[in-house]
Amino acid sequence: MHDIRNTAAYTRVAEHFDRLHTPALGRPHAVMDPQISPDASRVLVTGSVFDALEGQPRTRLFSARDGRLVAVCADEGSSSHGGRFSPDGKTLAFLSDRAKKGVFQLFLAETAGTDDAIAAPAVDGTVEYVCWSPDSRRVLLGVAGFGADLAGGQGSGANVSVESELPAWHPNVEQGVPDSAWRSLWMHDLRTGELTQVSPDGVNCWEAAWCGLDRILAITSDSPGEDSWYDAALAVIDPASRSHRPILTGDNGAQLGFPAGSHDGRYAAVVQAVCSDRQVIAGDLLVIDVATGTRTPVATDGVDVTAVQWISGHVLGYAGLRGLESVYGRYDHPDRRGEEVYAVPLSGGPMYPQASFAETGEIAAVLSGYRLPHEVVVVAGGEPDVRASVSHAGSDYLLSVCGTAEHMSWHAPDGLEIQGILCLPEGEGPFPLVINIHGGPVWAFQDSWSMKYPWVPLLVSRGYAVLSPNPRGSGGRGQEFVRHVVGDMGGKDSVDIISGVDTLVQRGVVDPLRVGLIGGSYGGFMSSWLVTQDRRFAAAVPISPVTDWYSQSFTSNIAAWGNSFLRADPEVPGTAAHTRSPVLQAGKARTPCLNIAGAKDRCTPPGQALEFHRALTAKGVESVLAVYPEEGHGVRAFPAVTDFLTRAMTWFDRHMPAGGET
């Protein structure tokens, strides 16, 4: 059906989201990016706020205190995020788009006695992050030009829609990388009020941080295209001369992220990891002597590090993932002595665990679980103190229908242990099962609010069990575990997932005749791929998939990454670009597929979903294609979310009914 807005199914899903979000309109329903002041007296977070259930939520800064989340600085309905306390604790720097929606600029406010903020000089572009100099006198700005690529986890597409005065008939012209796509570094001097560029022309700066008073660390490449990030190097930039000196490249195809410089400028810290997405980094922590280039691997007791901060000249704080746990620790570099401070089997961030460290020893974090709405906590002496929660009547409603979650593990046929989260509805099994496959492939599920995807509690509320597996290639199990998937996407990781289904069938939890698939990005590829490899699946909903690695190689903005992970040359017949493409094996499929795509997706362009849909229908397999014109990598804005999930729920109800309804 083309228009489903007047159906009973659409009304049920709309009522579900109304009951979930309406009680929290105007207040945060989720929080992230915790920042603790140097003296640990304040904790700042960025909250997601719906003013109405339309579009995507805006962001706003909140202070966690007295058990509440209190808005920081008047925002007049604009978005703000990225708040950072100055090292002396006197000033707050943050980003706001109050001048023009979607274009973020630097604002400064006193941390005591005022709610007013002063705009710093504007840059030509949008500011993505800020970083204070150790003496609290300068602010480093990471600036992206208008139209720069967004990472897949941000929804792909461009960071800011560039308005055009051209007539509607005029062609869209692509001619190499536009000048506006570059990312550069700028410095705002609070003493003089000056704003100056400090990065060299022709150097793209993806991330940056101060290293002492006269050096900047940056992850750099010689091109601004999203694919260039995968080969980016760690460099030292001299802000006075705007010169840059690379000091580290990733080993064996690994990527670099989270640069951090010690206060005295002697040391750099960086995380090295095999990655499939920019900003989704979990791996090995390295400390580098900036003068000599000597590298010291930091022992973290099996933790894949996902956040780094120098607490003093020689003490480093880190957060990370170990299996299904969020872990927080410290490392003293001269003594080469590490200390695990806190570990918890909950989610610690929107993608991976985040943290902020006070000089006095406290750690700020945001925790959530499938049955725990986001909480802002401060860990002191190894014990968490809850400073604020986003709980409200809407989260209470979700808890009443979302069932339960449990950690589970099983063994693949080759003996490798695989972990996941199983969400179950009320009642006795066997249940119909939907396998929720994560993107990446290098990412990982944790026990988290809604499992980070709104369809999980919605499915459970309708009587479905949902398994969210972490097959080989997932984060949190070390780099060897990740590298299993490189060169074998859709290989043994497929078997890992299927063996999890077999385990649940053997335990009597799951009905083997009612097993379905859903997943976005790499999860979309796997949802498409698995139906060509195994006919047991009753229904599938691939979202933003790759279905043809050959055409992906010439249409995606991360084509080189895909070929690298496949270890394939699309110009050579018979390589994995062909043998691991679901579209070329559609004749093996019998599973009805609902294919979902966003028209603005640059990572996995909508033609990928179209190809698979056409291939399935040509083979007589039931298939529906829905392309959302305003969406990118995934479906994120209302009412498109309601439409998409109505179609998905209807698809599963039709082909593998559970009998339950929202």
N, C-alpha and C positions, 0 to 999 in steps of 0.2 A: 504494500500500500504506500502511495507516495506521501500523502499528508495524514499523519496519525494523531494530530493534536486533539481531535474530538472523540478519540476512542477511550473506552473505559481503562485500558491498559496504561495509556498516557496519563490519565487522571490519577491512577494509583501511584505511579512513579512520582508525579509532580507533588502529590500529597506527602509522600515519603520525604522528599527534600524540603518541603515547606515545614513539616514537623521538626526536621533536623536543624534547619538554619534560621527560621523566623525568630525563635527565641533569642538568637544571638546577633540579630541585625544591629549594626552600629558598634559592635564589640568584637573582640578577637575570638574566632573559633579554632584557630591554630596559631602556634608561635614557633619561632626559630631564632637562630643567630644570637645566643645569649652572650652578653658582654657585662663583665663585672668590673666595678670601679677599682682603682689601685688599692684603696683601703678597704674594699669589700663591703662598703656601706650601701651600695646600690647595685641592682642588676637590671640591665636594659635588654629588651627583646623586640624583635620585629613580629607584629601580629598580622594575620590575614583577616580582613574585615569585609563583610558584605553589608552594604547599605540597603540594597534590595537584591533579590535573587535574579540578577541580570548581569551578563558579562562575567568577567573574572573578578575575584575579590581584590580590593586595593590593599596596600600595606600601610601600617602605621606603627610608630614607635610607642612602646609601653614600658613603664617602670614596674617591676614586681616588688610590691611592698605591702606589709600588713595583710597578707593573704589575698591581695587584689592586684589586678593589672590596671594601672593608672596611665592614661594617655599623656604623652610628653610633647609639649609644644603644640600650639594651635595649628591645624592643618587645612582648615577650610575645605574639607572634602577631597584634598589631594592625597597622593601617596608619599610615604616617607619610609626609609629603611637605612640599613648600614650604619647605625649609630656607633660611634667610637669615643670613649673617654680619652682625654689627653693624659699623658703619663703623670702630670702633676695633679690630675683630678679636677681641675678648675673649669675645663671647657669641654663641651660636647660637640663633636662634628657629626653631621648626618647628611643624607641626601634626600631631596624633595623635588617633586615635579609641580610645585604650586604655581610656577610661572607658565608652563606649558605641559599638558598631559603627556606622560611618557618620556619627557626629557628631564633627566635628573641633574641637579646642580648642587653644589656644596652650600650648606648652611651651618652656622656656628651659634651656640647658645651657652650661657653660663650654667654650670651645673647646680648652682645654689641661688635661690632668691628670685628667679625669673622664669617665666614661661615663654619669653620672646626669643626669636631667632633672627639672626642677621644673615642676609645673603652675601656670600663671597662673590668675587668677580666671576661672571659666567664664562664657560668654555664653549668652543664651537664643537658641539657633540653632546653626548650624554655620559655622565659620570657613573661608573659601575661600582667603584669601591674607593675608600679613603684609608689613609694610614698616617698616623702621627710620627713626627720625628722624636727621638728620645728626649730632646730638650723642650718639647711642647711648643716650639715656636713655628713650625712649618707643618703643612699637611700635604701629603702626596696624594694625587688624584689619578686614578686609572680611567682614561677617557676613551670611549668608543665613538667613532664617527657614525653619522646617521646612515642606517642601512646595513651596519655590520651584522655578521651572522650571529644568531643565537645558538647556543648548544642545544642538542636534542632534548636534554632534561629541562630546558627552559621553554620548549615548544617549537624549536627550530624557527625558520623564517627570519625576518629582520628585526633588529632591536627597536627601531622606530619606523613607522610607515612614512615614507617620503612623499609629501603632497606634490602632485604634478599639475601644471597648468596646460598640459597638452590636451588636444581634443580626444574624445572617446575612441575615435577611429585610429588614432596614432599607434604604431607598433611598439611593443616592448622590445628594446634593443639591448642585447647583452654583448659587451665588448671587453672581455678580460675582467680583472678585478678593479672596481671603481675606487677612486681616491678616498671616498667617504667610508670605505670598509676598514680602514686601519685603526688600530688601538695604540694610543700614545700615553705618555706620562707627563703630568704637569705638577707644578709645586706652587702652593699658595703660602706666602710669607705673612704671618699675622702681624709682624712688626711694621712692615712697609706697605702691606696691602697688595703687593705685586703678585701677579700670576704669570709664571713662565713655564715654557716647555722644557723638560729636562731629558727626554729620550731622544735619540738620534732619528733623523728622518730615514725612512727606508727600513726601520726596525719595528716590528710589531710586538707589542708588550701585552701578553695575556694576563699576567699577574705580577704584582710587585710588592716590595716591602723595604723599609729602611734597614740598613746595616751600619750601625753607628750614625754619626752626624753627617758624614760626607760621602756615603756610598749608598747605592740602591741595588737591591737584588731583583732580578726580573726573569720571568720565563719568556724567552724571545724567539721569534722566527723572522725570516726575511720576506714573508708573505703573510697577508692577513686572512687568507681563506681558511675555513674551518679545518680542512685537511692538513694545513701546515702545522697545526698545534701538535700533531702526533710526533713530529720531529723537532720540536722546540727544545732549546738549550737554556740552562741556567747561566745568566750573565751578571757581571758587576757593571753598573752604570755610574759614571761620575757626573753628578748633576751640574757641576760648574762648566765642564768642557763638553758635556753631552756625548762623551765617548762611551763605548761599551766593550767589555771583554768577556767572552764566553769562558766559563770555568768548568762546566759539566754538561755532558750529553747522556741520555738514557742508555743503559747497557742492554744489549741484546733485544733491541726494539721496544724497550720500556719507555714510559713517559714520565715527566717530572711535574710536580705541583706543590702548592703550599710553601713557597719560599718564605723564610723567616731569618732575620739577621739579629745577632746578639747586640745588646745595647752599646757595647764598646767597639763593635765593628770587627771583632776578630774572627767570628764564626758565622757560617751560614748553615741553616738547616733546610732540608728539602725532602719530599717524599718521592720515591721512585717506585713505579708500579706499571704493570701491563694494564692498559686502559682501553675501553671501547668508547668512552664518552668524555669530553671535556667537562670538568667540574665533578666528575664521579671518580674519585681517586682514593684507593686504599692499598697501601703497600709498605715498603721498607723505608725506615727513617735513616737518613744519612746526615752526619755533621761534617762540614768542610772547613778546614783552615783556609781563610780567604787569601792569606799571604802566600802559602805554600801549595795550596790545592790538595793537601792531604785529606783523604776521605776516611771517616770512621763510621762503620755500620753500627747502629744502636740496637742492642738486644731488647726486645719488647715482649718476650715470652709468648710468641705466637700471635701477637696483635698486629693486624693490618692497620697502619696509622692513617687517620682521616682528618686530623687537625693538629696544628703545631703552633706553639707560642713560646718565645723566650720570656721567662719570668724574671731573670736577672742576667748578669753578664755570663753566667756559666750554667744556669739551671734552665732546662727546657721542659715545658709541659706538653702533653700530647693526649689525644683521644683516638679511639680506634675501635675496630671490630674484631672479635675472636669468636668464630662460630656464630652463634645467635646472641652473644653478649655485646654490650657496649662497655668499653674499658677506658679508664682514665688513669694517667700516671705522670711521673716526673723522671727526668734524667739529668744527673750531674755530669757534665762533660769532662772536666779535668779528672775527676775520680772514676769516670766511666761506671757510674753506679746508678742503676735504675730502681724505681720504687713504684709498684702498682698501688694506687690509692683507693680505687673503687671499681667494682665490676657489677653489672646488673643485666639480667636477661630481658631487657626491654630495648626499644628503639631510642637512639640518642640524637636524632636529627631528621631533617626532611628527606635526605638521601642516605647519608652516613652520619655517624656521631660527630657532634660539634662540641666545643667547650671553650671557656674563657677562664684564665687563671689570674688570681690576685697575688700581689707581692707578699701578702700576709699568709698565703698558703691555701685559701679557699678556692674551690672550683665551681663555676656556674655551668649548668647544663639544662637542657630541656628533655624530659623523658616522656614516653607514652607507651601504651600497650593496647592490644586489641580491646581490652575492657578498661583502659585507663586513658581518659582524655589528657591532653598535653599539660604537663606540670613543669614549672620553673623551680629547679632545686639548686641549693648551694651545698656542696659537700665540704665538710670540715671534720678533720679527725677521722676520715673514713666513713662518716655517717651523713646521709642526705637530710637536709632541712627543706621542706616544701615552702617556697615563698609565695607561689600563686598557682592557680589552676584555671583552665578555660571552661570548666564544667558549667553546664547550664541545663535548662529544661530540655533543649534539643538533644544534648548528649545523653541525658537520662532516657529519652525516647529510644535513641539508637541502642543503648545498652539493654533495653527491654526486648529488642527484636534480633540482635546480632548474634546470638548464640555464644559459644565459647571458643577459645583457641588453645591449642596445646602444641608444644614442641614435639617433633617426632624425628626419628632417623631410621634409615634402612640401608641395606647394602646392595650396590649394583652387582651385576653378574661377575665382574672382575674383582669383587671384594671391597671396593672403595666405599667408605661410609658417605652417605648423602643425608643432608638435613633439610628440614622444612617446617612450616607452620600449617597445622590442620585446623580449620574452623568448622564447627559442627552446629547444626540446628538442634532444637529441642526434639525429643522423641527417640525412638529406637531405630537403628539401621536394619537392613542396608539402605543407604541414602544414594540418590543420584549425586555424582561428583563432577564438579567443574575444576579443571586444573588451571590455575592462575600462574602464567609463566612470565617471569620478569624480563625487563629489557636489558640491554648491554651488548653481549652476554655478561660483561663484567659488572655486576651489581649484586645485591643480596637482599633477600627479605629478612626482616626482623619482626618480632612481636610488636606491632605498632597499631596506632589508632586507624581503624578501617583497613588495615594492611596497606595503607597509602593509596588504595584504589576504591572509589565509591561503590563499585559493583560487588565487592566482596560481602559486606554486610547486607546489601540488598539481595544477593543470591541466597545467603544463609537465611534471611527472613522469609524467604519463599520455600524453604525446605531443602535447599541444596547444601551438601558438604563442599568445601573449597580447600584444595591443597595448593599451597604456595611453596614450591620446591626451590632449593638452591643446588642445582646440578653442578658438575665440574665446570670450571670457568667462573663461578661466583666468587665474590669477595669474602674476606674474613677467614679464609683457610690457607693463606700463604700463597706466594707467587707460583710455586710448583703446581698447586691446585688450579690456579687461574690458567697457566700455560697449557693445561690439558685440552683446552678448547681451541687454542690457536692452531690453525690448519685442520681442524676437525669440527667446525660448526655444523650442528645437525647430525653429528656422529654419536659418540659415546654419551654426550649430554642428553640426547634423545632417549637412550637406553636407561639413563639415570631416572628420567621422569617416568617412563613406562614401568620401571621396576618399583617405583613408589606406588603406582596404581595397583600393580599386582599384590604388593604387600597389604594394601587396604582391602582388596577383594578377599585375600586369604584370611584376614582378620574378621571378615563379615561386616565391615563398616560400609562398604561400597557395593552397589549393584553393578555388575560388569556390563550390563546392557544399557546403562545410562551414564556414560562418561563423556564429558565435553571438554572443550579447550577454549581459553581466552587469554589474550596477552597483547601487549603493545610493543612496537619497535622490534627488538630481537624476539620478544615474546610473540609478536605478530608473525615473524618468519617461522618460528617453531610451531605456532598454531597452524600455519599453512603447510609446513613441511611434514609434520606428524600425520596429517590426514592422507598424505601420499605414501606413507611408510607402514601404516597400520590401520586396518579398517574397523577397529573396535569402537572408534569414536562416533557418537550419535549426533554431535553438533559441534561447530567451531565458530568462533568470532575473532578472526585476526584483525588487529588494529595497527595502522601505520606499518604494514609489513614490508619486508623485502621478499619478493617472490621470484625475481629473475636477477641473479647476480651479474649477468652479462649487461643488461640494460642499466642496472644500478651503477655499473662502472662508468657510464657516460652521462648520467643524469643527476647523481647525488653530489652534494657538497662534501661528502666524506667517502668518496669512491676509493681513494687510495687506501684508506683504512680497511675497507671491506676486502679489497684484494690482498692486503697484507695478512689479515686474519684468516682468509681462505687459503693463503699461500698459492694463489692462482693468478694466471694471466688470462684475461678474458679473450685475448686474441688467439689463444692456443686452444683448439677444439679438444674436448675431453677432460679439461681441468675442472676443478671444483666449482668454478664459475658457471659451469654447465651441469655437472653431475649433482650439485647441491641446490639447484634451482627448483623450487616446487612447481613453477609453471611448466617446466619441461617434463614433469612426472604427473601431471594432472590426470592422465588416463588411469592411474592407479587408485585415484580417490573415489570414494563413495559417500563421504561425509557432507551433509549440507553445510554451506559456509556463508556467514554474514560478514562481508568484507567492509571495513571501515577505514576511511582516509580523510586527511585534511588537505584542502587545495593549496595551502601555503607552505606545505612541508618541503624543506630543502634536503633533509636527511634521507628520508624514504619517500620520494615523490609519489603523488597519488596514482601515477601510471602503474606503480607496482601492484596496487590492489586491483586496478582495472585489468591488468594482464591476467591475473589469477582468476578473476571473475569470468572473463571471456574464455579462458582455457577450460574452466570447469563446465560452463554452459555448453561449450562445443563438445564436451564428452558426456553430456546428458546428466551432469551432477547439479543438484539444486544449489543455486547461488544467488545472492543479492549483494549489490554494491551500493554503499551510501558514502558520498563524498561531501564533506561539510565545507562550504566556500570560505568561511572566515577562520577556519581552524588550521593549525600547523601540525606538529608532531604529537598526535593525540587530540582528544576532544576535551576542552578545558573550560569553556564558557557556557553559562546558561543563556537561553533555554536549549542550546545544542546538546548539553549533557543529558537533559531530560529526554530529549528525542532519541539520542543514541542508546541510552540505557533502557528505554522502553522497547526499542527494537531488539536489543540484546536479550532482555528478559523474555520477551515474546518468543524469540528464536529458541531459547532453551526450553521454555514451557511447551512449545509445540513439538519439539523433536525428542525431548527427554524429560517429560513433566514430573514435577515433584508433588504437585497437588496443593502446595502452600501458596499463599499470596501475601503481599505486603499489607 
